[in-house]
């Protein structure tokens, strides 16, 4: 049984690491979103501005955190210099697409479906996890 588990892990090591980092980044992003939402809620009278601002700033911080973790832990990229800038650009592009989708869906969830902004953020994070693995493994950190 132990050898079988090790065999499964060896075969899917990158996927397991991706899920581990993704789990960490999801928690990181969620905590940042909640903290920023509480801060912005005390600043803005309109809730839309509070959760949208929290979503924007929280996403930027989460993208930077995710890039660092995936670069050095998940995909073990040794890219440096100008190539690293392009790698970060590809990585960020993946998140920008998902972010724009989330930016459009968040008001739909909150305003139309009347789902709490924090619960909506959880739903959006699930969408990000599934779509980003495919994009990062095949685009962001693709070995040439």
VOVEXDO-382613 format. One record per residue: residue in three letters; x, y, z of N, C-alpha, C in turn; residue number from 1. Coordinates in steps of 0.001 Angstrom, whole numbers. Example, Ala and Ser with C-alpha at 12.3 -4.5 7.8 and 13.67 -1.06 7.14 Angstrom:
BEGIN
  rest      nc1      nc2      nc3     cac1     cac2     cac3      cc1      cc2      cc3   nr
   ALA    13190    -5690     7800    12300    -4500     7800    13200    -3300     7800    1
   SER    12850    -2250     7080    13670    -1060     7140    12900       30     7870    2
This chain:
BEGIN
  rest      nc1      nc2      nc3     cac1     cac2     cac3      cc1      cc2      cc3   nr
   UNK      831    -1203        0        0        0        0      872     1263        0    1
   UNK     1944     1224      802     2839     2373      899     3512     2649     -449    2
   UNK     3964     1583    -1127     4592     1747    -2438     3608     2274    -3469    3
   UNK     2356     1837    -3367     1339     2303    -4301     1076     3801    -4116    4
   UNK      998     4239    -2857      802     5670    -2578     1985     6490    -3085    5
   UNK     3199     5974    -2863     4388     6682    -3333     4399     6752    -4854    6
   UNK     3976     5668    -5499     3911     5639    -6956     2923     6677    -7482    7
   UNK     1762     6777    -6835      759     7768    -7229     1313     9170    -7020    8
   UNK     1966     9386    -5862     2542    10699    -5583     3606    11046    -6617    9
   UNK     4505    10093    -6909     5578    10353    -7869     5027    10712    -9242   10
   UNK     3990    10014    -9639     3398    10242   -10954     2707    11606   -11042   11
   UNK     2126    12029    -9929     1333    13270    -9918     1910    14323    -8963   12
   UNK     3226    14288    -8752     3866    15174    -7777     3552    16645    -8028   13
   UNK     3645    17083    -9269     3385    18491    -9582     1944    18859    -9257   14
   UNK     1008    17973    -9541     -401    18246    -9237     -626    18364    -7736   15
   UNK       15    17466    -6968     -122    17546    -5506      469    18853    -4977   16
   UNK     1640    19212    -5489     2263    20467    -5069     1387    21655    -5456   17
   UNK      815    21593    -6665      -61    22668    -7109    -1248    22820    -6164   18
   UNK    -1848    21708    -5777    -2986    21762    -4858    -2564    22289    -3491   19
   UNK    -1386    21898    -3030     -888    22388    -1747     -683    23901    -1795   20
   UNK       17    24359    -2826      246    25804    -2980    -1080    26510    -3236   21
   UNK    -1924    25891    -4059    -3237    26480    -4316    -4061    26612    -3050   22
   UNK    -3993    25586    -2194    -4693    25654     -906    -4162    26786      -47   23
   UNK    -2822    26864       25    -2195    27947      785    -2605    29307      208   24
   UNK    -2516    29447    -1112    -2821    30737    -1720    -4300    31084    -1592   25
   UNK    -5152    30078    -1605    -6579    30322    -1407    -6834    30862      -10   26
   UNK    -6218    30241      982    -6357    30725     2359    -5765    32125     2473   27
   UNK    -4567    32317     1917    -3911    33619     1940    -4804    34683     1294   28
   UNK    -5281    34401       82    -6121    35356     -639    -7432    35635       72   29
   UNK    -8025    34587      649    -9285    34748     1360    -9111    35609     2608   30
   UNK    -8057    35340     3371    -7796    36131     4583    -7529    37584     4213   31
   UNK    -6731    37796     3170    -6452    39171     2719    -7751    39846     2280   32
   UNK    -8586    39119     1504    -9864    39679     1057   -10726    40091     2247   33
   UNK   -10860    39214     3232   -11706    39515     4401   -11160    40715     5160   34
   UNK    -9847    40738     5388    -9255    41876     6109    -9458    43185     5343   35
   UNK    -9185    43152     4046    -9362    44362     3246   -10837    44766     3148   36
   UNK   -11715    43782     3039   -13155    44077     2986   -13604    44784     4262   37
   UNK   -13136    44320     5403   -13503    44962     6672   -12943    46386     6743   38
   UNK   -11721    46558     6257   -11123    47901     6249   -11892    48816     5300   39
   UNK   -12120    48352     4072   -12808    49184     3085   -14271    49419     3449   40
   UNK   -14876    48478     4157   -16267    48642     4582   -16393    49820     5561   41
   UNK   -15332    50046     6344   -15358    51179     7266   -15054    52495     6558   42
   UNK   -14514    52421     5338   -14171    53618     4567   -15304    54027     3632   43
   UNK   -15858    53048     2912   -16883    53323     1904   -18283    53110     2471   44
   UNK   -19185    53994     2097   -20576    53839     2520   -21309    52793     1683   45
   UNK   -20903    52657      432   -21549    51707     -478   -20755    50406     -461   46
   UNK   -21430    49307     -137   -20783    48011       10   -20086    47563    -1269   47
   UNK   -20642    47893    -2424   -20044    47519    -3707   -18593    47983    -3788   48
   UNK   -18330    49225    -3374   -16971    49760    -3416   -16057    49039    -2433   49
   UNK   -16606    48625    -1305   -15808    47918     -298   -15364    46553     -808   50
   UNK   -16296    45725    -1271   -15889    44382    -1689   -15136    44390    -3017   51
   UNK   -15431    45343    -3899   -14692    45416    -5157   -13248    45860    -4916   52
   UNK   -13057    46842    -4060   -11696    47283    -3720   -10915    46162    -3049   53
   UNK   -11567    45458    -2131   -10918    44330    -1450   -10552    43243    -2454   54
   UNK   -11433    43012    -3413   -11192    41992    -4428    -9994    42379    -5302   55
   UNK    -9911    43627    -5711    -8821    44078    -6578    -7476    44000    -5855   56
   UNK    -7364    44634    -4697    -6093    44653    -3974    -5712    43271    -3457   57
   UNK    -6692    42512    -3001    -6429    41161    -2526    -5927    40259    -3637   58
   UNK    -6469    40412    -4823    -6051    39596    -5957    -4611    39906    -6358   59
   UNK    -4238    41167    -6359    -2863    41539    -6705    -1884    40884    -5727   60
   UNK    -2178    40963    -4441    -1300    40352    -3435    -1277    38828    -3567   61
   UNK    -2416    38232    -3843    -2492    36777    -4000    -1738    36306    -5240   62
   UNK    -1768    37083    -6311    -1045    36714    -7527      462    36712    -7266   63
   UNK      943    37722    -6593     2377    37783    -6274     2770    36606    -5388   64
   UNK     1976    36330    -4371     2235    35201    -3479     2220    33879    -4257   65
   UNK     1229    33695    -5112     1105    32455    -5886     2279    32274    -6834   66
   UNK     2701    33343    -7489     3825    33242    -8424     5077    32755    -7704   67
   UNK     5379    33369    -6592     6579    32991    -5839     6510    31521    -5421   68
   UNK     5370    31105    -4882     5229    29721    -4417     5271    28720    -5566   69
   UNK     4557    29013    -6649     4551    28078    -7774     5904    28050    -8483   70
   UNK     6541    29176    -8619     7834    29234    -9307     8866    28371    -8599   71
   UNK     8972    28537    -7290    10051    27877    -6560     9677    26521    -5975   72
   UNK     8403    26261    -5736     8012    25003    -5106     7329    24046    -6085   73
   UNK     6273    24499    -6732     5487    23605    -7576     6222    23223    -8853   74
   UNK     6597    24213    -9640     7160    23957   -10954     8686    24044   -10984   75
   UNK     9293    24469    -9876    10751    24573    -9742    11400    25230   -10960   76
   UNK    10856    26357   -11319    11373    27094   -12466    12688    27764   -12091   77
   UNK    13678    27615   -12947    14966    28256   -12697    15166    29482   -13581   78
   UNK    14086    29958   -14182    14132    31121   -15054    14569    32347   -14261   79
   UNK    15470    33138   -14881    15993    34344   -14235    16007    35490   -15239   80
   UNK    16226    36689   -14723    16393    37865   -15572    15165    38209   -16386   81
   UNK    15401    38591   -17636    14312    39014   -18521    13312    37884   -18764   82
   UNK    13794    36649   -18820    12893    35512   -19026    11950    35346   -17838   83
   UNK    12426    35687   -16639    11569    35612   -15452    10451    36651   -15538   84
   UNK    10754    37797   -16095     9727    38828   -16271     8643    38318   -17217   85
   UNK     9056    37657   -18293     8080    37084   -19228     7284    35955   -18569   86
   UNK     7954    35163   -17747     7281    34086   -17029     6219    34669   -16090   87
   UNK     6590    35719   -15369     5630    36368   -14471     4481    36973   -15274   88
   UNK     4788    37522   -16441     3744    38082   -17306     2760    36994   -17736   89
   UNK     3272    35851   -18172     2395    34731   -18560     1568    34263   -17363   90
   UNK     2222    34149   -16217     1543    33735   -14994      421    34714   -14653   91
   UNK      744    35987   -14681     -230    37029   -14342    -1377    37079   -15338   92
   UNK    -1056    36857   -16610    -2096    36864   -17645    -3170    35828   -17339   93
   UNK    -2741    34665   -16886    -3693    33617   -16503    -4629    34129   -15425   94
   UNK    -4057    34759   -14400    -4884    35267   -13308    -5725    36467   -13715   95
   UNK    -5221    37282   -14628    -6006    38436   -15077    -7300    37962   -15737   96
   UNK    -7201    36928   -16562    -8398    36399   -17217    -9390    35884   -16173   97
   UNK    -8883    35109   -15231    -9749    34571   -14179   -10276    35701   -13289   98
   UNK    -9410    36683   -13015    -9810    37824   -12191   -10945    38612   -12839   99
   UNK   -10828    38875   -14131   -11878    39616   -14829   -13197    38857   -14799  100
   UNK   -13108    37551   -14935   -14305    36726   -14805   -14901    36887   -13403  101
   UNK   -14041    36824   -12396   -14498    36999   -11011   -15051    38382   -10748  102
   UNK   -14423    39374   -11339   -14883    40751   -11159   -16288    40926   -11733  103
   UNK   -16562    40207   -12800   -17909    40245   -13368   -18895    39396   -12587  104
   UNK   -18421    38259   -12068   -19327    37355   -11356   -19640    37809    -9927  105
   UNK   -18684    38479    -9275   -18907    38890    -7879   -20171    39743    -7735  106
   UNK   -20346    40805    -8504   -21589    41583    -8355   -22832    40758    -8716  107
   UNK   -22702    39849    -9667   -23821    38984   -10021   -24217    38126    -8818  108
   UNK   -23220    37514    -8169   -23498    36689    -6996   -24091    37512    -5854  109
   UNK   -23489    38695    -5604   -23883    39508    -4449   -25195    40261    -4704  110
   UNK   -25253    40968    -5816   -26393    41852    -6062   -27616    41115    -6626  111
   UNK   -27395    40168    -7520   -28510    39481    -8167   -28956    38260    -7361  112
   UNK   -27983    37405    -7011   -28327    36177    -6291   -28346    36351    -4776  113
   UNK   -27945    37554    -4303   -27969    37905    -2879   -27112    36971    -2020  114
   UNK   -25958    36587    -2571   -25005    35762    -1828   -24032    36702    -1119  115
   UNK   -23754    36439      130   -22822    37231      925   -21484    37365      178  116
   UNK   -20835    38553      208   -19567    38744     -502   -18481    37735      -98  117
   UNK   -18446    37351     1167   -17435    36399     1613   -17713    35012     1039  118
   UNK   -18959    34580     1034   -19335    33298      438   -19083    33340    -1071  119
   UNK   -19387    34460    -1695   -19123    34619    -3127   -17639    34470    -3435  120
   UNK   -16809    34993    -2563   -15365    34874    -2735   -14929    33412    -2678  121
   UNK   -15521    32639    -1803   -15205    31206    -1718   -15566    30504    -3024  122
   UNK   -16741    30795    -3539   -17186    30189    -4803   -16210    30540    -5932  123
   UNK   -15811    31795    -6000   -14888    32228    -7044   -13519    31561    -6901  124
   UNK   -13089    31332    -5667   -11807    30662    -5448   -11817    29231    -5982  125
   UNK   -12923    28544    -5856   -13031    27182    -6393   -12859    27203    -7914  126
   UNK   -13472    28160    -8556   -13349    28300   -10009   -11883    28545   -10394  127
   UNK   -11205    29383    -9637    -9809    29722    -9913    -8909    28490    -9787  128
   UNK    -9117    27680    -8775    -8256    26510    -8549    -8260    25584    -9764  129
   UNK    -9430    25253   -10251    -9513    24306   -11360    -8961    24874   -12668  130
   UNK    -9298    26093   -12956    -8874    26658   -14236    -7406    27054   -14249  131
   UNK    -6871    27457   -13120    -5496    27950   -13122    -4461    26833   -13241  132
   UNK    -4737    25626   -12718    -3756    24541   -12872    -3498    24264   -14347  133
   UNK    -4554    24147   -15089    -4411    23856   -16515    -3614    24963   -17202  134
   UNK    -3961    26194   -16920    -3277    27320   -17565    -1810    27422   -17143  135
   UNK    -1535    27267   -15845     -148    27408   -15390      735    26264   -15873  136
   UNK      214    25056   -15860     1042    23924   -16260     1290    23914   -17767  137
   UNK      380    24487   -18531      520    24444   -19987      947    25772   -20608  138
   UNK      923    26845   -19822     1243    28160   -20376     2276    28906   -19530  139
   UNK     1993    29133   -18268     2860    29972   -17432     4249    29387   -17244  140
   UNK     4313    28093   -16857     5591    27461   -16544     5920    26342   -17529  141
   UNK     5420    26461   -18727     5659    25442   -19744     7152    25382   -20055  142
   UNK     7678    24184   -19986     9094    23974   -20318     9250    23993   -21825  143
   UNK    10180    24761   -22301    10388    24904   -23751    11258    23790   -24267  144
